[in-house]
Amino acid sequence: MTLPVWHPENLAARLPFLRRRGELTAATRRFFTERGYTEVETPYAVPAPGEEVHLATFRTERVHPDGRTEALWLHTSPEFAMKRLLVAGAGPIFQLARVWRNGEGSARHAPEFTMLEWYRPGADMDALIAETIAFMQAVLPAVVTSAGVTTDLSRIERLTMADAFQRYAGVDVLATAGDAAALAAASGARIRDGETWEDLFFRLMLERIEPHLGRDQPTFLTHWPAAQAALARRSPDDPRVAERFELFVGGIELANAFVELTDAAEQRARFDEDRSRRHDMYGPDWAMDDDFLAALAHGMPSAAGIAVGFDRLAMLAAGADRIGQVLWLPPEDLA
């Protein structure tokens, strides 16, 4: 018989991981406050939870004192709210936020989890990568192990997306942009029924690229195709790519980061494209976040920001193999 997650034996098994998580939380706050960051707290139930094409959300409803009702969604990231604070002049900020993504659940995914996000005005990609390395080395052991993968944090790999596809898939991915047949032919992959270039791009990422990343050493995968970085600034050196990176540690996708797009007109155009695709696939949902776009138009400072899966970070800190081990009360199917 399987014991419930609240059973004393189950908690006793998780407690060493949870105590390490508590130490990690304290070390995280200390790291950022010592660097002049301000911790912020933004709303979780919002009129627009994000514009990602494929993330599923949780819907709720606010009843106003006058009886009016308003549809709200639990946010998938505090990004839009934190960028509003950058516009307002908050300066360097960080947040340990609860976020929700419906339909998720695995050894590394929970439908409700904690996201660490921080934003530094004036930072570029190199500065953000350097700060991310400093953060990891400050709060994690020098060597981390999770699910049988051991990673030495003293050595760092930087790899552009173009170089990763050339190395592991044998293809010039940027030369095929938007052409699924060309990407399939160059990589030797077989196109599935209805598969788009983006679908094939992410399938190759999952099957051929990611298994090689962040294993012996952390990997920063940089300069993503512009179409896969809707909130990131295009590179001034190559407009085909955007200044986005993902970080892999212990074989885990740990973080996603941008040098932020601050042009409101370009951001609206990218949102329009993503919303059209999402609505075609999943139907209508929330209204455009015009308030966020108005904030960008008012004037957001140049900045770089990053979102770190804090539960995954806790897995690495504690040597846990499953996300349920670092949650106080995990869903029964993730315990």
C-alpha positions as CSV (number, residue, x, y, z in Angstrom):
1,M,0.0,0.0,0.0
2,T,1.3,3.4,-1.0
3,L,1.6,5.9,1.9
4,P,0.1,9.4,1.5
5,V,2.6,12.3,1.1
6,W,1.7,13.6,4.6
7,H,2.6,10.3,6.3
8,P,5.5,10.7,8.8
9,E,7.6,8.0,7.0
10,N,7.2,9.9,3.7
11,L,8.1,13.3,5.2
12,A,11.1,11.7,7.0
13,A,12.4,10.5,3.7
14,R,12.1,14.0,2.2
15,L,13.3,15.9,5.2
16,P,17.1,15.9,4.4
17,F,16.4,17.3,0.9
18,L,13.9,19.9,2.3
19,R,16.3,21.1,4.9
20,R,18.9,21.6,2.2
21,R,16.3,23.5,0.2
22,G,15.8,25.8,3.2
23,E,19.6,26.5,3.3
24,L,19.5,27.2,-0.5
25,T,16.7,29.7,-0.1
26,A,18.5,31.6,2.6
27,A,21.8,31.6,0.6
28,T,19.9,32.8,-2.5
29,R,18.4,35.8,-0.7
30,R,21.8,36.6,0.9
31,F,23.6,36.4,-2.5
32,F,21.2,38.9,-4.1
33,T,20.8,41.3,-1.2
34,E,24.6,41.5,-0.9
35,R,24.7,42.5,-4.6
36,G,22.3,45.4,-4.2
37,Y,19.2,43.6,-5.4
38,T,15.7,44.3,-4.0
39,E,13.4,41.3,-3.4
40,V,9.9,41.9,-4.8
41,E,6.6,40.2,-4.7
42,T,4.1,40.5,-7.6
43,P,0.5,39.2,-8.1
44,Y,0.0,35.6,-9.0
45,A,-3.5,35.9,-10.4
46,V,-3.2,38.1,-13.4
47,P,-5.3,39.2,-16.5
48,A,-2.7,37.8,-18.9
49,P,-0.4,35.0,-17.7
50,G,2.0,35.1,-20.6
51,E,2.1,34.7,-24.4
52,E,3.9,31.4,-24.8
53,V,2.3,29.3,-27.5
54,H,2.3,25.9,-25.8
55,L,2.1,26.5,-22.1
56,A,-1.2,25.5,-20.5
57,T,-2.6,27.7,-17.7
58,F,-4.9,27.6,-14.7
59,R,-8.0,29.9,-14.9
60,T,-9.7,31.5,-12.0
61,E,-12.1,34.3,-11.4
62,R,-12.2,37.5,-9.3
63,V,-15.5,38.7,-7.9
64,H,-15.4,42.5,-7.3
65,P,-17.2,44.1,-4.3
66,D,-19.8,45.5,-6.8
67,G,-20.5,42.0,-8.1
68,R,-18.6,42.3,-11.3
69,T,-16.5,39.2,-12.3
70,E,-13.2,39.2,-13.9
71,A,-11.4,36.3,-15.5
72,L,-7.8,35.8,-14.2
73,W,-5.1,33.3,-14.7
74,L,-2.4,32.0,-12.4
75,H,0.8,33.3,-14.0
76,T,3.4,31.1,-15.7
77,S,6.1,33.5,-14.8
78,P,6.4,36.9,-13.0
79,E,8.3,38.3,-16.0
80,F,5.7,40.9,-17.2
81,A,5.1,42.2,-13.7
82,M,8.8,42.5,-12.9
83,K,9.5,44.4,-16.1
84,R,6.8,46.8,-15.2
85,L,8.8,47.4,-12.0
86,L,11.9,48.0,-14.1
87,V,10.0,50.7,-16.0
88,A,9.0,52.2,-12.7
89,G,12.6,52.5,-11.6
90,A,12.9,49.6,-9.1
91,G,16.5,48.9,-10.2
92,P,18.0,45.4,-9.8
93,I,15.3,43.1,-8.5
94,F,14.7,39.4,-7.8
95,Q,11.8,37.2,-6.8
96,L,11.1,33.7,-5.5
97,A,7.7,33.3,-7.1
98,R,5.2,30.4,-7.2
99,V,4.2,29.8,-10.8
100,W,1.7,27.4,-12.4
101,R,1.8,25.4,-15.7
102,N,-1.1,23.0,-16.3
103,G,-0.7,19.5,-17.6
104,E,2.9,19.1,-16.4
105,G,4.2,16.3,-14.1
106,S,7.3,14.2,-14.2
107,A,10.6,13.7,-12.3
108,R,11.5,17.3,-13.2
109,H,8.1,19.0,-13.7
110,A,5.4,19.9,-11.3
111,P,2.2,21.8,-12.2
112,E,2.9,24.3,-9.3
113,F,6.6,25.2,-8.6
114,T,9.0,28.0,-7.6
115,M,10.7,30.2,-10.1
116,L,13.7,32.4,-9.2
117,E,13.8,35.4,-11.5
118,W,16.2,38.3,-11.4
119,Y,16.7,41.4,-13.6
120,R,19.6,43.8,-13.8
121,P,19.3,47.0,-15.7
122,G,22.2,47.7,-18.0
123,A,23.5,44.1,-18.1
124,D,24.3,42.3,-21.3
125,M,24.5,38.6,-22.0
126,D,28.1,38.3,-20.8
127,A,27.4,40.1,-17.6
128,L,24.3,37.9,-16.9
129,I,26.2,34.7,-17.6
130,A,29.0,35.8,-15.3
131,E,26.5,36.6,-12.5
132,T,24.7,33.3,-13.1
133,I,28.0,31.4,-12.7
134,A,28.8,33.4,-9.5
135,F,25.4,32.6,-8.1
136,M,25.7,28.8,-8.8
137,Q,29.1,28.6,-7.3
138,A,27.9,30.5,-4.3
139,V,24.9,28.4,-3.4
140,L,25.7,24.9,-4.8
141,P,28.4,22.4,-3.9
142,A,31.5,22.5,-6.2
143,V,30.3,19.2,-7.7
144,V,26.6,18.3,-8.0
145,T,24.9,15.0,-8.7
146,S,21.4,14.3,-9.7
147,A,19.8,11.1,-11.2
148,G,23.3,9.7,-11.8
149,V,24.8,12.7,-13.6
150,T,27.7,14.4,-11.9
151,T,28.7,18.0,-12.9
152,D,31.8,20.0,-12.0
153,L,30.8,23.6,-11.6
154,S,34.4,24.9,-11.9
155,R,34.4,24.4,-15.6
156,I,31.9,26.2,-17.9
157,E,30.9,25.5,-21.5
158,R,29.4,28.2,-23.8
159,L,27.8,27.0,-27.0
160,T,25.8,28.8,-29.6
161,M,22.7,27.2,-30.9
162,A,24.2,27.2,-34.4
163,D,27.3,25.4,-33.1
164,A,25.3,22.9,-31.1
165,F,23.2,21.9,-34.2
166,Q,26.3,21.7,-36.3
167,R,28.1,19.5,-33.7
168,Y,25.3,17.2,-32.7
169,A,22.9,17.2,-35.7
170,G,25.3,18.0,-38.5
171,V,23.1,20.9,-39.8
172,D,23.3,24.6,-40.4
173,V,20.1,25.3,-38.5
174,L,20.0,29.0,-39.3
175,A,20.2,28.4,-43.0
176,T,17.0,26.2,-42.8
177,A,14.9,28.7,-40.7
178,G,11.2,28.3,-41.5
179,D,11.8,25.4,-44.0
180,A,11.0,22.1,-42.3
181,A,11.9,20.1,-45.4
182,A,15.3,21.7,-45.6
183,L,15.9,21.0,-41.9
184,A,14.9,17.4,-42.2
185,A,17.0,16.8,-45.3
186,A,20.1,18.4,-43.7
187,S,19.7,16.5,-40.4
188,G,18.7,13.2,-41.9
189,A,15.4,13.3,-40.0
190,R,12.1,12.1,-41.2
191,I,9.3,14.7,-41.1
192,R,6.2,13.5,-39.2
193,D,2.7,14.3,-40.5
194,G,1.9,18.0,-39.9
195,E,5.3,18.7,-38.4
196,T,6.4,22.3,-38.8
197,W,10.0,23.7,-38.8
198,E,9.6,24.7,-35.1
199,D,8.2,21.2,-34.2
200,L,11.2,19.6,-35.9
201,F,13.7,22.1,-34.4
202,F,12.5,21.2,-30.8
203,R,12.4,17.4,-31.6
204,L,16.0,17.6,-32.7
205,M,16.8,19.6,-29.6
206,L,15.3,17.0,-27.4
207,E,16.7,14.0,-29.2
208,R,20.1,15.1,-30.4
209,I,21.2,18.2,-28.6
210,E,20.0,18.2,-25.0
211,P,21.4,14.8,-24.1
212,H,24.9,16.2,-24.5
213,L,24.4,19.4,-22.5
214,G,25.3,20.2,-19.0
215,R,26.7,16.9,-18.0
216,D,30.4,17.0,-17.2
217,Q,30.2,20.8,-16.9
218,P,27.4,23.4,-17.0
219,T,26.4,24.5,-20.6
220,F,25.1,27.9,-21.6
221,L,23.3,27.4,-24.9
222,T,23.2,30.9,-26.5
223,H,22.0,32.9,-29.5
224,W,18.7,31.2,-30.3
225,P,16.9,31.6,-33.6
226,A,14.9,34.8,-33.3
227,A,11.5,33.0,-33.8
228,Q,12.2,31.0,-30.6
229,A,12.9,34.1,-28.4
230,A,9.8,36.3,-28.5
231,L,10.9,38.3,-25.4
232,A,14.6,38.7,-26.3
233,R,16.4,41.4,-28.2
234,R,17.8,40.4,-31.6
235,S,21.6,40.2,-31.8
236,P,23.2,43.3,-33.3
237,D,25.8,41.0,-34.9
238,D,23.3,38.6,-36.6
239,P,19.6,39.5,-36.8
240,R,18.7,35.8,-37.4
241,V,19.3,35.1,-33.7
242,A,18.2,36.6,-30.5
243,E,20.2,37.2,-27.3
244,R,18.7,34.3,-25.4
245,F,20.4,31.5,-23.5
246,E,19.4,28.4,-21.6
247,L,21.5,26.8,-18.9
248,F,21.9,23.1,-18.4
249,V,23.4,21.6,-15.3
250,G,23.5,17.9,-14.2
251,G,21.7,17.1,-17.5
252,I,18.8,19.3,-16.3
253,E,17.5,22.4,-18.2
254,L,17.9,24.8,-15.3
255,A,17.3,28.3,-16.5
256,N,16.1,30.5,-19.4
257,A,17.4,34.0,-19.9
258,F,17.1,37.0,-22.2
259,V,18.7,40.3,-23.0
260,E,15.3,41.9,-22.8
261,L,13.4,43.3,-25.8
262,T,12.4,46.9,-24.9
263,D,10.8,48.0,-28.2
264,A,7.0,48.0,-27.6
265,A,6.1,47.9,-31.3
266,E,8.3,44.9,-32.0
267,Q,7.1,43.2,-28.9
268,R,3.4,43.7,-29.9
269,A,4.2,42.2,-33.4
270,R,5.8,39.2,-31.8
271,F,2.9,38.8,-29.4
272,D,0.4,39.0,-32.3
273,E,2.2,36.2,-34.1
274,D,2.3,34.0,-31.0
275,R,-1.3,34.7,-30.1
276,S,-2.4,33.8,-33.6
277,R,-0.6,30.5,-33.5
278,R,-1.8,29.7,-30.0
279,H,-5.5,30.5,-30.8
280,D,-5.3,28.5,-34.0
281,M,-4.2,25.5,-32.0
282,Y,-6.0,25.9,-28.6
283,G,-8.8,28.4,-29.1
284,P,-9.3,32.0,-27.7
285,D,-8.1,32.8,-24.2
286,W,-7.1,36.1,-22.5
287,A,-6.8,39.6,-23.9
288,M,-3.5,41.2,-25.1
289,D,-1.6,42.6,-22.1
290,D,-1.8,46.2,-23.3
291,D,-0.7,47.5,-19.9
292,F,2.6,45.7,-20.2
293,L,3.1,47.0,-23.8
294,A,2.2,50.5,-22.5
295,A,4.9,50.1,-19.9
296,L,7.5,49.2,-22.5
297,A,6.4,52.2,-24.6
298,H,6.8,54.4,-21.5
299,G,10.5,53.4,-21.5
300,M,12.0,50.2,-20.1
301,P,15.8,50.4,-19.4
302,S,18.1,48.0,-21.2
303,A,18.3,45.0,-19.0
304,A,19.0,41.3,-18.9
305,G,16.9,38.8,-16.9
306,I,16.8,35.1,-16.1
307,A,14.3,32.6,-14.8
308,V,15.7,29.6,-12.8
309,G,13.7,26.6,-11.9
310,F,14.3,26.8,-8.1
311,D,13.0,23.3,-7.4
312,R,15.4,21.9,-9.9
313,L,18.2,24.0,-8.3
314,A,17.2,22.4,-5.0
315,M,17.5,19.0,-6.6
316,L,21.1,19.8,-7.5
317,A,21.9,21.3,-4.1
318,A,20.5,18.3,-2.3
319,G,21.4,15.5,-4.6
320,A,17.8,14.6,-5.2
321,D,16.7,12.5,-8.2
322,R,13.0,13.6,-8.4
323,I,11.3,17.0,-8.0
324,G,8.9,15.5,-5.5
325,Q,11.8,14.9,-3.0
326,V,12.3,18.7,-2.7
327,L,8.6,19.6,-2.3
328,W,7.0,19.8,1.2
329,L,3.7,18.3,0.0
330,P,4.2,17.1,-3.6
331,P,1.3,15.9,-5.7
332,E,0.6,12.2,-5.0
333,D,1.8,11.2,-8.4
334,L,5.1,13.0,-8.0
335,A,5.9,11.9,-4.4
